[in-house]
Amino acid sequence: MSNESDLVQCEVTGNWIPADEVITFQGKRVGAEGKAILLERLRSGADGPGALVAPSVFARFGGMFVDGIIGSIAGAVIALPIGFLILSMTDQGGPEPVGPESPTGNFLQTFFQFFASIVLIGYFAYFHSRTGQTPGKKMAHTKVVTIDGGPVAFSQAFWRGVYFYGPNLLTSALGVIVAILVFGGGREPGEEINPAVQGLLMVFIGVSAVSGIYAVVNILFALFDRSRQRAIHDRLAGTRVIRVA
């Protein structure tokens, strides 16, 4: 049996293991448990067994921007027909112009945000669990991995999306309900809003404010974590984003 003096630390997993179970790669010691992780890192283009390199801020948010456009378009394709169908069953689809400040426009915008959030959660869960890369991340040469550089499971990828878009999903869901109750159901302009609806409206405003603060703080976490760029949703899901070749 090996004594403590025969143990060395695997530079992939950090575990202490017998020296005769270690291989050396690029001057770094890798144990048996770390070999699979090492192979995955090499396939992903990570810079060696001990180095998962964070992408540039431009690459990180550039890929996120591309993915946001793709998800938003998909969300609009689904949301707008359903939104107009709901409007046709209420009094929201009245003769007023469908502008950004009209009741109809507000409803459609909120309904779109709701569906876009659902689509984006599924979009990221699917691509991150398959290859770690969405189309936007492929363009930006970035990839989502676990803390130790391994592949991300579907459940982990799903919850990562929920931690990112969940606050917006909750806010937009409340917004849809409030819009239907306030502007639908035959309510006349200037008519007093039901106290229960007023309470729900105040909850919506509060949740919207918290959601906005969360979004800003989430970005700041990634910006100030220069070595790993782990945002709040990364920390909660146990993931990080790395640069790949």
LOZAFI-654062 format. One line per 2 residues: number of its first residue (from 1); their letters; for each residue x, z, y of N, C-alpha, C. Coordinates in Angstrom, 3 decimals. Atoms other than C-alpha are relative to their C-alpha. Layout:
NUM	a	X/Z/Y/X/Z/Y/X/Z/Y  ...
This chain:
1	ms	0.836/0.000/-1.208/0.000/0.000/0.000/0.865/0.000/1.250  -0.751/0.076/-1.250/1.116/-0.689/3.544/-0.180/1.282/0.775
3	ne	0.137/-1.147/-0.882/1.907/2.261/5.783/-0.177/-0.473/1.425  0.312/0.370/-1.383/1.245/2.381/9.518/1.101/-0.821/0.641
5	sd	-1.105/0.749/-0.599/4.696/1.008/10.313/-0.024/-1.466/-0.399  0.107/1.387/0.444/3.803/-2.181/8.412/-1.143/-0.740/0.675
7	lv	1.158/0.615/-0.639/0.726/-2.855/10.565/0.402/-0.711/1.286  -0.188/0.742/-1.246/0.687/-5.472/13.316/-1.375/-0.364/0.536
9	qc	1.282/0.282/-0.630/-2.023/-6.407/15.761/-0.263/-1.494/0.052  0.434/1.398/-0.121/-3.898/-9.692/15.452/-0.306/-0.276/1.462
11	ev	0.178/0.298/-1.418/-3.813/-11.334/18.877/-1.255/-0.825/0.286  1.301/0.630/-0.190/-7.192/-12.994/18.326/-1.093/1.061/0.007
13	tg	1.049/-1.010/0.118/-9.349/-10.071/17.156/0.399/1.346/0.587  -0.464/-1.295/-0.474/-7.177/-7.182/18.322/0.084/1.052/-1.088
15	nw	-0.037/-0.949/1.112/-7.399/-5.539/14.876/1.432/0.187/-0.501  -1.299/-0.288/0.603/-4.400/-3.856/13.239/-0.090/-0.247/-1.500
17	ip	0.057/0.419/1.401/-3.658/-5.360/9.812/1.414/-0.033/-0.578  -1.324/0.077/0.615/-0.795/-5.483/7.276/0.772/-1.234/0.442
19	ad	-0.832/1.088/-0.506/2.099/-7.653/8.415/-0.002/-1.212/-0.926  -0.047/1.130/0.926/2.021/-9.752/5.237/-1.295/-0.806/-0.033
21	ev	1.254/0.743/-0.084/-1.563/-10.890/6.060/-0.105/-0.775/1.314  -0.001/0.624/-1.324/-0.556/-12.390/9.404/0.747/-1.320/-0.043
23	it	-0.734/1.241/-0.230/0.383/-15.939/10.313/0.416/-0.020/1.466  -0.469/0.122/-1.378/2.262/-16.877/13.453/-0.283/-1.405/0.502
25	fq	0.322/1.298/-0.590/1.013/-19.661/15.707/0.349/0.045/1.479  -0.450/0.050/-1.393/2.664/-20.588/19.011/0.516/1.361/0.471
27	gk	-0.592/-1.279/-0.352/4.498/-17.264/18.922/-0.971/1.159/0.015  1.005/-1.061/-0.005/1.262/-15.249/18.492/-0.437/0.294/-1.432
29	rv	0.390/-0.432/1.330/0.183/-13.249/15.426/-1.516/-0.095/-0.175  1.420/0.193/0.272/-3.175/-14.150/13.871/-0.290/0.457/-1.418
31	ga	0.375/-0.504/1.309/-4.810/-12.270/10.980/-1.043/-0.860/-0.678  0.946/0.779/0.799/-7.181/-13.489/8.293/-1.348/-0.155/0.703
33	eg	1.288/0.081/-0.673/-10.321/-12.617/10.264/0.060/-0.886/1.236  -0.136/0.796/-1.219/-8.954/-14.419/13.296/0.216/-1.472/-0.241
35	ka	-0.305/1.402/0.268/-8.191/-17.677/11.517/-1.179/-0.917/0.310  1.183/0.825/-0.279/-11.769/-18.996/11.686/-0.243/-0.118/1.498
37	il	0.157/0.024/-1.459/-11.971/-18.018/15.356/1.031/-0.919/0.623  -1.078/0.848/-0.512/-8.624/-19.704/15.979/-0.321/-1.469/-0.187
39	le	0.330/1.400/0.265/-9.770/-22.946/14.343/-1.101/-0.488/0.943  1.074/0.380/-0.914/-12.945/-22.961/16.447/0.541/-0.193/1.401
41	rl	-0.596/0.138/-1.329/-10.885/-22.429/19.597/0.793/-1.292/0.113  -0.793/1.226/-0.038/-8.564/-25.263/18.691/-0.892/-1.228/0.065
43	rs	0.937/1.127/-0.045/-11.518/-27.577/18.049/-0.620/-0.135/1.381  0.634/0.023/-1.321/-13.003/-26.595/21.424/0.969/-0.367/1.112
45	ga	-0.981/0.338/-1.014/-9.758/-27.266/23.245/0.527/1.191/0.754  -0.532/-1.194/-0.666/-8.979/-23.660/24.203/1.508/0.016/-0.107
47	dg	-1.453/0.062/-0.099/-5.358/-23.088/25.167/0.688/1.060/-0.858  -0.738/-0.882/0.895/-3.993/-21.313/22.105/-0.812/1.192/-0.442
49	pg	0.765/-1.081/0.599/-5.087/-18.303/20.039/-0.238/1.187/0.901  0.164/-1.169/-0.845/-4.641/-15.719/22.744/-0.506/-0.314/1.381
51	al	0.308/0.392/-1.373/-5.797/-17.677/25.762/-1.307/-0.772/0.079  1.254/0.661/-0.324/-9.420/-18.432/26.563/-0.024/-0.117/1.517
53	va	-0.219/0.214/-1.425/-9.129/-19.981/29.998/-1.326/-0.218/0.716  1.207/0.164/-0.806/-11.890/-19.598/32.576/0.075/-1.308/0.774
55	ps	0.010/1.240/-0.765/-12.960/-22.824/34.287/0.091/0.278/1.484  0.049/-0.163/-1.445/-12.733/-23.429/38.002/-1.436/0.274/0.420
57	vf	1.338/-0.270/-0.510/-15.678/-22.286/40.092/-0.762/-1.310/0.189  0.649/1.304/-0.203/-16.394/-25.933/40.943/-0.532/-0.538/-1.315
59	ar	0.434/0.504/1.303/-16.550/-26.885/37.247/-1.179/0.810/-0.524  1.059/-0.879/0.516/-18.701/-23.872/36.354/-1.333/-0.321/0.652
61	fg	1.261/0.197/-0.699/-21.329/-24.419/39.024/-0.390/-1.475/0.095  0.326/1.424/0.064/-21.064/-28.218/38.933/-0.782/-0.323/-1.254
63	gm	0.728/0.209/1.246/-22.120/-28.210/35.289/-1.378/0.622/0.050  1.287/-0.673/-0.131/-24.902/-25.731/36.083/-0.958/-0.828/0.863
65	fv	0.827/0.829/-0.882/-26.156/-28.023/38.861/-0.575/-1.199/-0.756  0.461/1.151/0.789/-26.337/-31.034/36.518/-1.074/0.427/-0.993
67	dg	0.988/-0.485/0.967/-28.161/-29.005/33.874/-1.301/0.386/0.684  1.200/-0.360/-0.742/-30.563/-27.699/36.506/-0.849/-1.210/0.338
69	ii	0.742/1.232/-0.300/-31.499/-31.241/37.504/-0.704/-0.520/-1.246  0.584/0.493/1.251/-32.050/-32.291/33.878/-1.198/0.855/-0.405
71	gs	1.094/-0.894/0.373/-34.167/-29.217/33.140/-1.179/-0.096/0.947  1.081/0.097/-0.983/-36.152/-29.568/36.353/-0.825/-1.265/-0.189
73	ia	0.732/1.254/0.245/-37.036/-33.183/35.623/-0.892/0.139/-1.226  0.789/-0.211/1.214/-38.157/-32.248/32.113/-1.170/0.936/0.277
75	ga	1.064/-0.930/-0.341/-40.142/-29.332/33.505/-1.101/-0.658/0.811  0.990/0.687/-0.836/-41.851/-31.562/36.070/-0.874/-0.923/-0.833
77	vi	0.755/0.925/0.866/-42.857/-34.102/33.420/-1.080/0.751/-0.764  0.971/-0.799/0.747/-44.586/-31.317/31.491/-0.982/0.705/0.928
79	al	0.810/-0.894/-0.831/-45.863/-29.161/34.338/-1.031/-0.714/0.855  0.901/0.612/-0.975/-47.415/-31.577/36.802/-1.317/-0.482/-0.608
81	pi	1.299/0.388/0.578/-50.025/-33.156/34.473/-0.867/1.206/-0.349  0.775/-1.195/0.348/-51.050/-29.694/33.220/-0.497/0.692/1.266
83	gf	0.397/-0.616/-1.257/-51.094/-28.356/36.782/-1.192/-0.690/0.628  1.135/0.736/-0.571/-53.410/-31.105/37.998/-1.254/0.193/-0.845
85	li	1.154/-0.254/0.862/-55.632/-30.502/34.959/-0.629/1.347/0.348  0.522/-1.308/-0.396/-55.959/-26.827/35.922/-0.689/-0.082/1.353
87	ls	0.609/0.152/-1.326/-56.660/-27.805/39.532/-1.370/-0.655/-0.090  1.279/0.701/0.135/-59.445/-30.091/38.390/-1.103/0.929/-0.502
89	mt	0.994/-0.939/0.524/-61.140/-27.091/36.740/-0.256/1.156/0.961  0.218/-1.012/-1.036/-60.957/-24.938/39.905/-0.350/-0.700/1.294
91	dq	0.272/0.581/-1.313/-61.723/-25.434/43.551/1.270/-0.227/0.791  -1.243/0.193/-0.737/-58.038/-25.761/44.401/0.221/-1.461/0.333
93	gg	-0.250/1.415/-0.228/-58.063/-29.501/44.141/-0.982/-0.592/0.985  0.960/0.415/-1.014/-60.208/-29.859/47.234/0.508/-1.142/0.848
95	pe	-0.343/1.161/-0.815/-60.012/-32.416/50.021/1.241/0.174/0.859  -1.135/-0.190/-0.898/-57.052/-30.805/51.841/1.212/-0.765/-0.514
97	pv	-1.190/0.727/0.437/-53.736/-32.739/51.777/0.848/0.851/-0.936  -0.862/-0.710/0.943/-51.407/-31.837/48.911/1.396/0.069/0.606
99	gp	-1.295/-0.183/-0.634/-48.522/-30.673/51.090/0.646/1.283/-0.465  -0.706/-1.188/0.453/-45.909/-27.974/50.562/-0.623/1.306/0.480
101	es	0.603/-1.210/-0.530/-47.899/-25.489/52.700/-1.479/0.135/-0.363  1.406/-0.067/0.381/-51.344/-26.264/51.254/-0.151/0.866/-1.252
103	pt	0.218/-0.765/1.229/-52.917/-24.067/48.537/0.328/-0.803/-1.249  -0.294/0.849/1.160/-52.709/-26.982/46.125/1.494/-0.192/-0.168
105	gn	-1.446/0.196/0.070/-49.081/-27.622/46.984/0.722/1.255/-0.469  -0.608/-1.263/0.425/-48.194/-23.945/46.595/-0.211/0.245/-1.484
107	fl	0.298/-0.199/1.422/-49.905/-23.788/43.230/0.874/-0.896/-0.869  -0.784/0.943/0.805/-48.171/-26.905/41.900/1.480/0.363/0.004
109	qt	-1.408/-0.389/-0.079/-44.780/-25.722/43.123/0.287/1.203/-0.895  -0.192/-1.190/0.827/-45.175/-22.327/41.446/-0.159/-0.331/-1.476
111	ff	0.236/0.401/1.387/-46.557/-23.886/38.270/1.196/-0.790/-0.529  -1.197/0.754/0.391/-43.585/-26.276/38.187/1.169/0.945/-0.281
113	qf	-1.089/-0.959/0.209/-41.120/-23.378/38.555/-0.176/0.756/-1.310  0.289/-0.707/1.250/-42.823/-21.604/35.665/0.427/-0.842/-1.204
115	fa	-0.328/0.856/1.139/-42.508/-24.551/33.287/1.477/-0.380/-0.014  -1.423/0.330/-0.042/-39.023/-25.446/34.489/0.828/1.132/-0.589
117	si	-0.722/-1.138/0.554/-37.855/-21.926/33.600/-0.097/0.026/-1.519  0.178/0.042/1.457/-39.328/-22.214/30.096/0.852/-1.098/-0.612
119	vl	-0.768/1.136/0.518/-37.753/-25.628/29.573/1.495/0.298/0.031  -1.430/-0.275/-0.132/-34.350/-24.465/30.824/0.472/1.052/-0.999
121	ig	-0.369/-0.999/1.009/-34.326/-21.409/28.537/0.165/-0.678/-1.363  -0.096/0.722/1.266/-35.031/-23.654/25.538/1.138/-1.002/-0.015
123	yf	-1.075/0.993/-0.137/-32.609/-26.305/26.776/1.361/0.644/-0.246  -1.286/-0.670/0.169/-29.699/-23.871/27.020/0.135/0.618/-1.383
125	ay	-0.062/-0.594/1.342/-30.582/-22.094/23.764/0.358/-1.057/-1.034  -0.244/1.074/0.975/-30.572/-25.395/21.867/1.449/-0.481/0.065
127	fh	-1.338/0.588/-0.109/-27.328/-26.861/23.221/1.109/1.034/-0.193  -1.048/-1.007/0.136/-25.350/-23.627/23.431/0.167/0.459/-1.443
129	sr	-0.105/-0.423/1.391/-26.183/-22.706/19.840/0.514/-1.117/-0.908  -0.485/1.114/0.819/-25.310/-26.182/18.541/1.496/-0.258/0.204
131	tg	-1.397/0.361/-0.281/-22.033/-27.006/20.257/0.634/0.861/1.088  -0.507/-0.772/-1.122/-21.688/-24.537/23.113/0.016/-0.777/1.296
133	qt	-0.069/0.848/-1.188/-22.011/-27.437/25.535/-1.312/-0.726/0.247  1.109/0.819/-0.472/-24.973/-28.824/27.433/0.588/-1.301/0.558
135	pg	-0.520/1.208/-0.654/-24.708/-32.321/28.954/0.784/0.316/1.276  -0.715/-0.377/-1.218/-23.706/-30.673/32.238/1.350/0.620/-0.298
137	kk	-1.275/-0.627/0.360/-21.006/-28.597/30.565/0.983/-1.018/-0.579  -0.898/1.048/0.489/-19.621/-31.663/28.784/0.628/-0.749/1.163
139	ma	-0.532/0.690/-1.177/-19.264/-33.396/32.131/1.017/0.869/0.731  -0.877/-0.921/-0.742/-17.604/-30.294/33.596/1.152/0.525/-0.854
141	ht	-1.045/-0.474/0.928/-15.377/-29.684/30.520/-0.003/1.519/-0.105  0.142/-1.432/0.217/-16.702/-26.165/30.000/-0.810/0.220/-1.271
143	kv	0.691/-0.309/1.252/-18.174/-24.399/26.996/-0.348/1.482/-0.035  0.407/-1.386/0.187/-20.082/-21.201/26.185/0.444/0.467/-1.376
145	vt	-0.468/-0.584/1.257/-18.481/-19.035/23.504/-0.277/1.493/0.024  0.079/-1.452/0.045/-18.624/-15.434/22.338/1.235/0.578/0.677
147	id	-1.124/-0.653/-0.665/-16.215/-12.886/23.821/1.322/-0.336/-0.678  -1.241/0.272/0.721/-13.664/-13.550/21.082/0.251/-1.485/-0.220
149	gg	-0.209/1.439/0.077/-14.030/-17.328/21.381/-0.753/-0.712/-1.090  0.747/0.605/1.090/-16.393/-17.941/18.464/-1.249/-0.726/0.463
151	pv	1.234/0.707/-0.346/-19.563/-20.066/18.333/-1.136/0.966/0.305  1.133/-0.834/-0.431/-22.779/-18.721/19.869/-1.188/-0.256/-0.921
153	af	1.185/0.124/0.841/-25.750/-18.036/17.579/-1.216/-0.356/0.858  1.191/0.418/-0.751/-29.199/-19.348/18.533/-0.635/1.177/0.719
155	sq	0.630/-1.167/-0.638/-30.608/-15.858/19.186/0.799/0.449/1.212  -0.867/-0.393/-1.113/-27.624/-15.057/21.397/-0.148/-0.980/1.160
157	af	0.166/1.022/-1.034/-27.988/-18.354/23.268/-1.375/0.110/0.665  1.354/-0.143/-0.549/-31.742/-17.790/23.673/-0.060/1.153/0.995
159	wr	0.057/-1.151/-0.885/-31.327/-14.314/25.162/0.875/-0.192/1.226  -0.819/0.314/-1.183/-28.549/-15.569/27.423/-0.835/-0.768/1.022
161	gv	0.884/0.738/-0.895/-31.077/-18.032/28.848/-1.068/0.877/0.620  1.013/-0.922/-0.522/-33.685/-15.284/29.197/0.591/0.896/1.079
163	yf	-0.640/-0.857/-0.999/-31.229/-13.041/31.036/0.278/-0.766/1.296  -0.280/0.820/-1.181/-30.508/-15.926/33.402/-1.291/-0.394/0.716
165	yg	1.213/0.545/-0.608/-33.956/-17.454/33.979/-1.215/0.912/-0.138  1.142/-0.876/0.203/-36.192/-14.555/32.896/-0.637/0.513/1.278
167	pn	0.619/-0.477/-1.244/-36.663/-13.074/36.392/-0.802/-1.090/0.714  0.731/1.096/-0.640/-37.669/-16.484/37.763/-1.250/-0.354/-0.792
169	ll	1.161/0.277/0.845/-39.991/-17.021/34.791/-1.104/1.012/0.268  0.991/-1.043/-0.279/-41.732/-13.687/35.426/-0.610/-0.191/1.387
171	ts	0.495/0.188/-1.360/-41.996/-14.368/39.161/-0.973/-1.169/0.082  0.861/1.188/-0.073/-43.449/-17.848/38.715/-1.286/0.192/-0.798
173	al	1.219/-0.269/0.770/-45.895/-16.638/36.034/-0.985/0.817/0.837  0.858/-0.778/-0.900/-47.219/-14.015/38.447/-0.530/-0.872/1.132
175	gv	0.421/0.884/-1.081/-47.321/-16.671/41.161/-1.140/-0.911/-0.407  1.076/0.865/0.502/-49.474/-18.959/39.022/-1.311/0.777/-0.064
177	iv	1.206/-0.821/0.112/-51.938/-16.140/38.311/-0.574/0.315/1.385  0.451/-0.322/-1.361/-52.084/-15.118/41.980/-0.605/-1.223/0.670
179	ai	0.510/1.218/-0.639/-52.568/-18.719/43.117/-1.390/-0.348/-0.506  1.313/0.313/0.562/-55.477/-19.231/40.754/-1.050/0.976/0.520
181	lv	0.963/-1.014/-0.452/-57.139/-15.958/41.771/-0.277/-0.095/1.495  0.165/0.029/-1.452/-56.556/-16.397/45.509/-0.663/-1.294/0.463
183	fg	0.485/1.285/-0.509/-57.233/-20.115/45.928/-1.080/-0.635/-0.853  0.993/0.600/0.882/-59.489/-20.849/42.987/-1.293/0.793/-0.024
185	gg	1.233/-0.747/0.229/-62.863/-19.687/41.836/-1.016/-0.082/1.116  1.010/0.191/-1.032/-64.822/-20.965/44.818/0.150/0.893/1.210
187	re	-0.211/-0.864/-1.159/-63.290/-18.602/47.380/0.054/-0.834/1.271  0.062/0.714/-1.265/-64.084/-19.737/50.920/1.182/0.380/0.887
189	pg	-1.084/-0.327/-0.938/-61.328/-19.972/53.591/-0.399/1.176/0.888  0.269/-1.161/-0.827/-61.119/-16.667/55.491/-0.712/1.118/-0.720
191	ee	0.680/-1.028/0.771/-63.012/-14.769/52.794/1.001/1.074/-0.434  -0.895/-1.098/0.336/-61.511/-11.332/52.075/0.401/-0.062/-1.470
193	in	-0.525/0.032/1.364/-59.330/-11.154/48.998/-0.344/1.298/-0.709  0.319/-1.164/0.820/-60.384/-8.795/46.224/1.173/0.987/0.001
195	pa	-1.099/-0.989/-0.027/-58.368/-5.500/46.379/0.922/-0.084/-1.211  -0.830/0.116/1.197/-57.187/-5.964/42.786/0.947/-1.188/0.118
197	vq	-0.833/1.184/-0.195/-55.906/-9.431/43.656/1.057/0.271/1.060  -0.972/-0.375/-1.029/-54.268/-8.036/46.785/1.146/0.824/-0.608
199	gl	-1.025/-0.791/0.678/-52.440/-5.517/44.583/0.926/-0.870/-0.819  -0.817/0.919/0.792/-51.281/-8.268/42.256/0.888/-0.843/0.903
201	lm	-0.787/0.772/-0.963/-50.138/-10.245/45.283/1.201/0.810/0.488  -1.108/-0.849/-0.424/-48.012/-7.301/46.436/1.046/0.140/-1.108
203	vf	-0.929/-0.051/1.135/-46.507/-7.021/42.943/0.811/-1.288/-0.066  -0.675/1.302/0.012/-45.700/-10.740/43.072/1.083/-0.060/1.068
205	ig	-0.979/0.012/-1.095/-43.945/-10.333/46.429/1.200/0.884/-0.349  -1.085/-0.894/0.380/-41.935/-7.383/45.135/0.880/-0.573/-1.093
207	vs	-0.765/0.601/1.103/-40.918/-9.126/41.913/0.813/-1.186/0.508  -0.722/1.141/-0.580/-39.949/-12.229/43.924/1.267/0.465/0.713
209	av	-1.160/-0.520/-0.717/-37.639/-10.133/46.109/1.076/0.472/-0.976  -0.960/-0.491/0.995/-36.005/-8.444/43.098/0.654/-1.173/-0.731
211	sg	-0.528/1.175/0.689/-35.620/-11.808/41.353/1.047/-0.710/0.849  -0.968/0.642/-0.889/-33.874/-13.267/44.388/1.292/0.785/0.104
213	iy	-1.196/-0.849/-0.064/-31.508/-10.307/44.642/0.801/-0.124/-1.296  -0.674/0.130/1.303/-30.727/-10.561/40.917/0.783/-1.311/-0.080
215	av	-0.663/1.302/0.049/-29.885/-14.266/41.264/1.298/0.007/0.805  -1.195/-0.060/-0.851/-27.430/-13.579/44.092/1.079/0.875/-0.647
217	vn	-0.966/-0.913/0.626/-25.781/-10.601/42.360/0.590/-0.621/-1.260  -0.466/0.670/1.216/-25.547/-12.613/39.128/1.134/-0.975/0.311
219	il	-1.035/0.946/-0.410/-23.546/-15.312/40.899/1.245/0.736/0.476  -1.140/-0.756/-0.516/-21.349/-12.748/42.657/0.831/0.604/-1.128
221	fa	-0.722/-0.539/1.147/-20.454/-11.153/39.312/0.970/-1.038/-0.549  -0.855/1.070/0.526/-19.100/-14.512/38.112/1.132/-0.325/0.972
223	lf	-1.011/0.358/-0.999/-17.253/-15.195/41.368/1.110/1.043/0.094  -0.992/-1.056/-0.146/-15.512/-11.816/41.497/0.760/0.298/-1.290
225	dr	-0.713/-0.161/1.265/-14.565/-11.815/37.811/0.907/-1.213/-0.185  -0.858/1.178/-0.044/-11.664/-14.205/38.328/0.619/-0.340/-1.354
227	sr	-0.675/0.265/1.270/-10.135/-13.808/34.866/-0.934/-0.583/-1.048  0.933/0.465/1.028/-13.304/-14.459/32.834/-1.250/-0.670/0.555
229	qr	1.201/0.570/-0.627/-16.068/-15.478/35.282/-1.262/0.362/-0.770  1.181/-0.418/0.752/-18.635/-13.452/33.369/-1.087/0.485/0.957
231	ai	1.150/-0.407/-0.795/-21.968/-13.325/35.180/-0.759/1.088/-0.751  0.779/-1.061/0.645/-24.560/-10.654/34.400/-0.581/-0.490/-1.323
233	hd	0.605/0.492/1.237/-26.287/-12.869/31.828/1.041/-0.189/-1.095  -1.072/0.066/0.995/-22.930/-13.404/30.096/0.302/1.384/-0.565
235	rl	-0.310/-1.359/0.437/-22.259/-9.670/29.959/-1.096/0.545/-0.908  1.115/-0.490/0.821/-25.717/-8.904/28.574/-0.061/-0.706/-1.350
237	ag	0.097/0.780/1.238/-25.521/-11.686/25.964/1.287/0.050/-0.823  -1.268/-0.032/0.733/-21.881/-11.077/24.972/0.674/-1.359/-0.076
239	tr	-0.568/1.340/-0.016/-20.714/-14.542/26.003/0.932/-0.160/1.203  -0.787/0.395/-1.163/-18.324/-16.211/28.405/0.094/-1.508/0.018
241	vi	-0.181/1.439/-0.135/-17.638/-19.727/29.686/1.489/-0.279/0.103  -1.421/0.336/-0.006/-14.249/-21.311/29.000/0.190/-1.460/0.383
243	rv	-0.390/1.376/-0.280/-12.436/-24.449/30.034/0.439/-0.661/-1.297  -0.404/0.761/1.179/-12.015/-27.107/27.341/0.590/-1.327/0.427
245	a	-0.649/1.273/-0.325/-10.031/-30.311/27.189/-1.009/-1.127/0.071
